[in-house]
Amino acid sequence: MDSQKVNIAVIGANIHAGWGGVVHIPALLELPEYRVVGLCTSRKETAVEAAEHFGVPMAFHDYREMVAHPDVEAVSVCVRVPLHHDMVMAALEAGKHVYCEWPLGVTVAEAEEMAAKARERGVVHMVGLQLRNNPVLLRLKELIDEGYVGDMLSVRMKACVSSTPNVHPRLAWEVDGNLGAHVLSIPGGHTLDVISHCVAEFSQLSAQVSTQLTSRKVEGTGEVLEVTAPDTVLVAGTLSNGAAVSAHVSRGIWHGTGWTLEVYGTEGTLVASANTLPQLAASIRLEGARDSEEALAPLEIPKGLTWAPEGLTKVEPFNTAQMFRRFAAAIRNGGPVHPNFDDAVANHELLASIERSSALGRKVSVN
């Protein structure tokens, strides 16, 4: 047995639905740094099914039993947002390294508690803001830091969440805005974090958060559910470098509108785009133009920014594999890793500032 491999177990491994079985486990199985030793789902039969499907030795249907197992060194939490807090806290109490999907918690307070516990236990902790390790966006950040656009003047982002008026029964719980899985928290959280990390942090903002589609039918049953989860987010403000910023994240019938981030400065323009939300995209495009150049042109992405296995470079697990590779390096070699739970708290605070501005109807400073 290779002692250098990280023994990791995954909570949320149903092979029929969910991010864990589609993204986390396939990514981990391709990475030589890991040995997937256990899987956990809410029912014994689905846990056994997943373990047999992926060739994993241990199946659990009680996450407390799994995180306490001596062969488990690290835990990946990939379940519904309202369950993150208790599962992460149990893993941290057991002294395990933890990777948790974004959003880290339902509220800022939950995220702060998990971050404090992770620091107290001295373990490696990472949150699934996976766009921070996408090679295209890493290059975007490099170019901005190198002065490609000159003095930054303005930033514009738009994102469309593919949706229909109906909701799948498995996702019906997401219509409740108090449960933490909606347009502001997930697509908004991921894409606004790209601005914060790659461009500059928000300083002040005015926002409008609303629910345009106030009822949705459950597919197959016709049951009509009241929707309290926000589906439209408008933000205008100022970044820490003085640039003006605007962002629009919304739900709707999607016809290739996807995601775009535009950065304008005194010396150039950078545009990153994808045909869907970037955290789901198989590829993100990066274009730029400087000075007297008349049109945007594709920009080269250095190979050194891609460290996921070649077989994953054009599939959904790619960004997460990039993350897990850094997670393993931090566990084995020490040193800081990002994005961690403290980064998650900062992003949660940004979203809370957006909600606060919308509720107050005025500009607010970002915490």
C-alpha positions in Angstrom: 0.0 0.0 0.0 1.4 3.4 -1.0 1.6 5.5 2.1 1.9 8.6 0.0 -1.6 8.3 -1.3 -4.3 10.2 0.6 -7.1 7.9 1.9 -10.3 9.8 1.1 -13.9 9.1 1.6 -16.9 10.8 -0.1 -20.2 11.8 1.4 -22.8 12.0 -1.4 -22.0 9.3 -3.9 -25.3 8.2 -5.4 -24.5 7.0 -9.0 -27.9 8.1 -10.3 -27.9 11.8 -9.3 -25.8 14.4 -7.7 -22.4 16.1 -8.1 -20.5 13.5 -6.0 -21.1 10.5 -8.3 -20.8 12.6 -11.5 -17.8 14.8 -10.6 -16.0 14.1 -7.3 -15.5 10.4 -7.4 -14.5 10.3 -11.2 -12.0 13.0 -10.5 -10.5 11.3 -7.5 -10.3 7.9 -9.2 -8.2 9.5 -12.0 -5.7 11.2 -9.6 -2.7 9.1 -8.5 -2.5 11.0 -5.2 -5.7 9.5 -3.8 -7.1 6.2 -2.7 -10.9 6.3 -2.4 -11.5 4.1 0.5 -15.2 4.8 1.4 -18.5 6.2 0.1 -21.5 7.3 2.0 -25.1 7.8 0.9 -28.3 8.2 3.0 -29.4 4.6 2.4 -27.4 1.3 2.7 -28.5 -0.1 -0.7 -27.4 3.0 -2.6 -24.1 3.1 -0.7 -23.4 -0.5 -1.6 -24.4 0.1 -5.2 -22.1 3.1 -5.5 -19.2 1.2 -3.8 -19.6 -1.7 -6.2 -19.9 0.6 -9.2 -16.7 2.5 -8.5 -14.7 -0.4 -7.0 -14.5 1.3 -3.5 -13.9 -1.1 -0.5 -16.2 0.5 2.1 -19.9 1.6 1.9 -21.5 3.7 4.7 -25.0 5.1 5.2 -24.1 6.9 8.4 -21.6 9.7 7.8 -20.6 9.7 11.5 -19.4 6.2 11.3 -17.5 7.0 8.1 -15.6 10.0 9.4 -14.7 8.2 12.6 -13.1 5.2 10.6 -9.3 5.1 11.2 -8.6 4.3 7.5 -10.2 7.6 6.4 -7.7 10.5 6.3 -9.7 13.0 4.3 -13.4 13.6 3.6 -15.2 15.1 0.6 -18.6 16.5 1.4 -20.9 16.7 -1.7 -24.5 16.8 -0.6 -27.4 19.2 -0.2 -26.3 22.6 1.2 -28.4 22.4 4.4 -26.4 19.2 5.3 -22.9 20.6 4.9 -22.5 22.1 8.3 -23.2 19.0 10.5 -21.2 16.7 8.2 -18.2 19.1 7.9 -18.2 19.7 11.7 -18.3 15.9 12.4 -15.3 15.4 10.0 -13.4 18.2 11.6 -14.1 17.0 15.1 -12.7 13.6 14.0 -9.5 15.4 12.9 -10.0 14.7 9.1 -8.9 17.0 6.3 -12.1 18.3 4.6 -13.0 19.3 1.0 -16.6 20.7 1.0 -18.6 21.8 -2.0 -19.7 25.4 -2.4 -21.7 26.9 -0.7 -19.9 26.0 2.5 -23.0 26.7 4.6 -26.5 28.1 4.4 -25.4 31.3 6.2 -22.3 33.3 7.0 -22.5 32.1 10.6 -22.4 28.5 9.6 -19.4 29.2 7.3 -17.6 31.1 10.1 -18.1 28.2 12.5 -16.7 25.7 10.1 -13.7 27.9 9.3 -13.0 28.4 13.0 -13.2 24.7 13.7 -10.9 23.9 10.8 -8.3 26.3 12.1 -8.6 24.9 15.6 -8.1 21.4 14.5 -5.1 22.3 12.3 -6.3 20.3 9.3 -6.3 21.1 5.5 -9.6 22.6 4.4 -10.8 23.5 0.9 -14.1 24.7 -0.5 -15.4 23.9 -4.0 -15.0 27.3 -5.6 -13.3 25.4 -8.4 -13.1 28.2 -10.9 -10.1 29.6 -8.9 -8.1 26.7 -10.3 -9.3 26.7 -13.8 -6.3 27.3 -16.1 -8.1 29.8 -18.3 -9.1 31.9 -15.3 -5.7 31.5 -13.7 -4.3 33.0 -17.0 -6.8 35.8 -16.8 -5.6 36.7 -13.4 -2.0 36.6 -14.5 -2.6 38.9 -17.4 -4.5 41.4 -15.2 -1.7 41.3 -12.6 0.9 41.8 -15.4 -1.0 44.9 -16.5 -2.5 43.6 -19.8 -5.4 46.0 -19.6 -3.5 48.9 -18.1 -5.4 50.9 -15.5 -8.6 49.0 -15.1 -11.7 51.1 -15.8 -14.7 48.7 -15.8 -15.8 45.1 -15.5 -19.0 43.5 -16.8 -20.3 40.0 -16.1 -23.5 38.2 -17.1 -24.6 34.6 -16.4 -27.7 32.7 -17.5 -28.8 29.7 -15.5 -30.5 27.1 -17.8 -33.9 26.4 -16.5 -37.5 25.6 -17.3 -40.7 26.5 -15.5 -40.9 23.0 -14.1 -38.7 21.5 -11.4 -37.4 17.9 -11.1 -38.8 16.2 -7.9 -35.3 15.6 -6.6 -34.6 19.4 -6.7 -38.0 20.6 -5.5 -36.5 21.5 -2.1 -34.4 24.3 -3.8 -37.5 26.5 -4.3 -37.2 27.4 -0.6 -34.9 30.4 -0.3 -34.0 29.6 3.3 -32.1 26.4 2.3 -29.2 28.0 0.6 -29.3 26.6 -3.0 -30.4 29.3 -5.5 -29.3 31.6 -8.2 -27.5 34.0 -5.8 -25.8 31.4 -3.7 -24.6 28.9 -6.4 -24.2 30.4 -9.9 -23.9 33.8 -8.3 -21.4 32.6 -5.7 -19.2 30.9 -8.3 -19.2 33.7 -10.9 -18.9 36.6 -8.5 -16.0 34.9 -6.9 -14.2 34.9 -10.2 -14.4 38.7 -10.1 -13.2 38.9 -6.5 -10.3 36.5 -7.1 -9.2 37.2 -10.7 -10.0 40.9 -11.0 -10.4 42.7 -7.7 -12.5 42.5 -4.6 -15.8 44.4 -4.3 -15.6 47.6 -2.3 -19.1 49.0 -2.5 -22.3 47.8 -4.3 -25.9 48.4 -5.0 -28.0 45.3 -5.7 -31.4 44.0 -6.5 -32.2 40.4 -5.7 -35.6 39.2 -6.8 -37.8 36.2 -7.6 -39.3 36.5 -11.0 -40.8 33.0 -11.2 -42.9 32.8 -8.0 -44.3 29.3 -8.7 -43.0 26.2 -10.3 -44.6 22.8 -11.2 -43.0 19.6 -10.1 -42.3 17.4 -13.1 -44.5 14.3 -13.2 -46.9 15.3 -10.5 -48.1 18.8 -11.5 -47.9 20.0 -7.9 -47.4 23.7 -7.8 -44.8 25.0 -5.4 -44.4 28.5 -4.1 -40.9 29.8 -4.9 -39.1 32.0 -2.4 -35.6 31.4 -3.7 -34.2 34.3 -5.7 -33.7 33.8 -9.5 -32.5 37.2 -10.6 -29.5 39.1 -9.2 -28.4 42.6 -10.4 -25.2 44.2 -8.9 -23.5 47.5 -9.7 -20.6 48.8 -7.7 -17.0 49.6 -7.3 -14.0 47.3 -7.0 -11.1 47.8 -4.6 -9.0 49.1 -7.5 -11.6 51.8 -8.3 -13.0 50.1 -11.4 -16.8 50.2 -12.0 -18.4 46.7 -12.0 -21.8 45.4 -13.1 -23.1 41.8 -12.9 -26.3 40.1 -13.9 -27.1 36.5 -12.9 -30.5 35.1 -13.8 -32.5 32.0 -14.5 -34.3 31.4 -17.8 -34.7 29.3 -20.9 -31.1 29.0 -22.1 -30.1 29.2 -25.8 -26.4 29.5 -25.7 -26.2 32.8 -23.7 -24.0 31.2 -21.1 -21.4 33.3 -19.2 -19.2 36.3 -20.1 -16.8 38.3 -18.1 -15.4 41.5 -19.8 -12.5 43.6 -18.3 -11.8 47.0 -19.9 -8.8 49.2 -19.2 -6.7 52.0 -20.5 -4.5 49.7 -22.6 -6.5 46.6 -23.4 -9.6 44.4 -23.1 -9.9 40.8 -21.8 -13.0 38.6 -22.3 -13.6 35.2 -20.8 -16.7 33.3 -21.9 -18.4 29.9 -21.9 -21.5 28.4 -23.5 -22.8 27.5 -20.1 -22.0 28.4 -16.5 -18.3 28.3 -16.2 -18.2 25.8 -13.3 -20.1 23.3 -15.6 -18.2 24.2 -18.8 -15.9 21.7 -20.6 -14.0 24.7 -21.8 -13.7 28.4 -21.2 -12.5 30.8 -23.9 -10.1 33.7 -23.3 -9.7 36.5 -25.8 -7.9 39.8 -25.6 -6.8 42.9 -27.5 -4.4 45.7 -26.7 -3.8 49.2 -27.9 -4.4 49.6 -31.7 -5.5 46.0 -32.3 -8.9 46.1 -34.0 -10.4 42.9 -32.8 -10.3 40.4 -30.0 -8.1 37.3 -30.6 -7.8 34.0 -28.7 -5.1 34.0 -26.1 -2.8 31.1 -25.4 -3.1 29.3 -22.1 0.3 28.0 -20.8 0.4 24.2 -20.3 1.8 24.6 -16.9 -1.5 25.9 -15.6 -3.2 22.5 -16.3 -2.3 19.8 -13.8 -5.4 17.5 -14.0 -4.9 14.2 -16.0 -5.3 14.6 -19.7 -8.4 12.4 -19.8 -10.3 14.9 -17.7 -9.5 18.1 -19.6 -12.7 18.2 -21.6 -15.2 16.8 -19.1 -17.1 18.1 -16.0 -14.7 16.7 -13.3 -11.8 18.7 -14.7 -12.0 21.8 -12.5 -12.6 19.7 -9.4 -9.6 17.5 -10.3 -7.5 20.6 -10.5 -8.7 21.4 -6.9 -8.2 18.0 -5.5 -4.6 17.9 -6.8 -3.7 21.0 -4.8 -5.7 19.6 -1.8 -3.5 16.4 -1.8 -0.3 18.5 -2.1 -1.2 20.5 0.9 -2.0 17.4 3.0 1.3 15.7 2.1 3.6 18.7 1.9 2.0 21.3 4.2 1.6 24.9 3.4 -1.6 26.9 2.6 -4.2 25.9 0.0 -6.8 28.0 -1.7 -9.7 28.4 -1.9 -10.1 27.4 1.8 -12.9 27.8 4.3 -11.7 31.4 5.1 -12.0 32.2 1.4 -15.5 30.7 1.6 -16.4 33.0 4.5 -15.4 36.1 2.5 -17.5 35.0 -0.5 -20.5 34.3 1.8 -20.0 37.8 3.2 -20.1 39.3 -0.3 -23.4 37.5 -1.0 -24.8 38.7 2.3 -23.8 42.3 1.3 -25.7 41.9 -1.9 -28.8 40.7 0.0 -28.5 43.5 2.5 -28.2 46.1 -0.3 -31.3 44.7 -1.9 -33.3 44.7 1.3 -32.3 48.2 2.2 -32.6 49.6 -1.3 -29.3 51.5 -1.1 -25.5 51.2 -1.6 -23.6 49.3 1.0 -19.9 48.7 1.8 -18.8 45.1 1.4 -17.6 43.5 4.7 
